[in-house]
Every structure is written in C-alpha cells, then in structure tokens.
Amino acid sequence: MKKIEAIIQPFKLDEVKQALVALGIDGMTISEVRGHGRQKGHKETYRGQEYTVDLLPKVKLELLVPDRRLEEILNTLTTAARTGKIGDGKIFVFEVAEAIRIRNGDRGDAAI
C-alpha cells in the first residue's frame, strides 16, 4: 500500500475530487493548510502599506491506495490539479506497512 499526500491549489479541489471519485477512490482526508515553495508568496497592499504574504492557502489531500493502482491515481491527480503555473503543488508518496479498519478489524487492502 502507498500513502499519497498532495498539496494543491484550493480552487482545484473539486476537480481533483471528481477525478478521483471517477476512478473509484472514495476515501480521502482533506485539510486546509498554508505554505509556500519556490514562489515565496507575493506582495499585497492594504491601506497604503505594502506587505508580503509568504504563507499561501493550499489544500492537502491524503489517501491510501493499493500498489497496483498507484500510477493510474498519480496520473489522474496530476492532470486534474495542474494549471501549468507556478504554485500548482507537490505530490509525495510513502510506503505504508499496515492499515487497519477500526470498526471491524479489516487489514491491508481490505481496510482501504
């Protein structure tokens, strides 16, 4: 099993969710986060004062997937989240040793 963590633009969330649901992925955790990468934020003006906004709003998706579906899901996620502009986000993939469904004790792929 793999855990996918994707940091994406907030306005792409619905498109990404729809693309994943179309693949049959219905379990995911979504969090609102803040951060920056190479773009380093941007400057804004408020009441005549200029200031730097360096922690930008993003959305973090977390999902567990079987190894056999990893590439398909990564391709779909990348395509749905891409705008082609700086700040589109990142995807991280981690190895998962075990998953257990608390309700009934299912383990491994059955728990996903």
C-alpha positions as CSV (number, residue, x, y, z in Angstrom):
1,M,0.0,0.0,0.0
2,K,1.0,3.6,-0.6
3,K,0.0,6.8,1.1
4,I,-0.3,9.8,-1.3
5,E,-0.1,13.3,0.1
6,A,-0.9,16.0,-2.4
7,I,-0.6,19.7,-1.8
8,I,-2.8,21.5,-4.3
9,Q,-4.4,24.9,-5.1
10,P,-7.7,25.3,-3.2
11,F,-9.7,26.1,-6.4
12,K,-8.6,22.8,-7.9
13,L,-10.1,20.7,-5.1
14,D,-13.5,20.0,-6.7
15,E,-11.9,19.0,-10.0
16,V,-9.4,16.7,-8.2
17,K,-12.1,15.1,-6.0
18,Q,-14.3,14.4,-9.1
19,A,-11.5,12.8,-11.0
20,L,-10.6,10.6,-8.0
21,V,-14.2,9.6,-7.4
22,A,-14.5,8.7,-11.2
23,L,-11.6,6.2,-10.6
24,G,-13.5,4.7,-7.6
25,I,-11.4,6.4,-4.9
26,D,-13.9,7.5,-2.3
27,G,-11.8,7.6,0.8
28,M,-9.6,10.6,1.3
29,T,-8.7,13.1,4.0
30,I,-8.7,16.8,3.1
31,S,-7.1,19.6,5.2
32,E,-6.7,23.3,4.7
33,V,-3.0,24.2,5.0
34,R,-0.7,27.2,4.4
35,G,2.8,27.2,3.0
36,H,5.0,28.2,0.1
37,G,7.5,26.6,-2.2
38,R,9.7,28.3,-4.7
39,Q,7.1,31.1,-5.4
40,K,7.9,32.6,-1.9
41,G,4.5,34.2,-1.7
42,H,3.6,37.6,-3.1
43,K,3.2,41.3,-2.2
44,E,-0.1,42.9,-1.4
45,T,-1.2,46.4,-0.5
46,Y,-3.5,47.1,2.4
47,R,-4.4,50.7,3.4
48,G,-1.4,52.0,1.5
49,Q,1.0,49.7,3.2
50,E,2.8,47.0,1.2
51,Y,3.4,43.7,2.9
52,T,4.5,40.2,1.9
53,V,2.1,37.3,2.1
54,D,4.5,34.3,2.3
55,L,2.2,31.6,3.6
56,L,-0.3,30.9,0.9
57,P,-3.5,28.9,1.4
58,K,-3.3,25.4,0.0
59,V,-5.3,22.1,0.3
60,K,-3.7,18.8,1.4
61,L,-5.2,15.5,0.3
62,E,-4.2,12.3,1.9
63,L,-5.2,8.9,0.5
64,L,-4.2,5.3,0.8
65,V,-4.1,3.2,-2.4
66,P,-3.2,-0.3,-3.4
67,D,0.2,-0.6,-5.0
68,R,-1.3,-1.8,-8.3
69,R,-3.3,1.4,-8.8
70,L,-0.6,3.9,-7.8
71,E,0.4,5.1,-11.3
72,E,-3.1,5.4,-12.5
73,I,-4.1,7.5,-9.5
74,L,-0.9,9.7,-9.6
75,N,-1.5,10.4,-13.3
76,T,-5.2,11.4,-12.7
77,L,-4.3,13.5,-9.7
78,T,-1.5,15.3,-11.5
79,T,-3.7,16.0,-14.6
80,A,-6.6,17.3,-12.5
81,A,-4.5,19.5,-10.3
82,R,-2.3,21.1,-13.0
83,T,-2.8,24.7,-14.1
84,G,0.7,25.0,-15.7
85,K,1.6,27.9,-13.4
86,I,4.0,28.2,-10.5
87,G,2.4,27.1,-7.2
88,D,0.4,24.1,-8.6
89,G,1.7,22.0,-5.7
90,K,3.5,18.8,-5.0
91,I,2.7,15.1,-4.5
92,F,4.5,12.8,-2.1
93,V,4.3,9.0,-2.0
94,F,5.0,6.9,1.1
95,E,5.2,3.2,1.8
96,V,2.5,2.0,4.3
97,A,3.3,-1.0,6.3
98,E,-0.2,-1.7,7.6
99,A,-3.7,-0.3,7.6
100,I,-6.4,-1.5,10.0
101,R,-10.1,-0.6,9.9
102,I,-11.1,0.1,13.5
103,R,-14.8,-0.8,13.1
104,N,-14.3,-4.5,12.1
105,G,-10.5,-5.2,12.2
106,D,-10.0,-5.5,8.4
107,R,-6.3,-5.3,7.5
108,G,-4.3,-4.3,4.4
109,D,-6.0,-3.6,1.1
110,A,-9.4,-4.6,2.7
111,A,-9.1,-1.7,5.1
112,I,-8.6,0.9,2.4
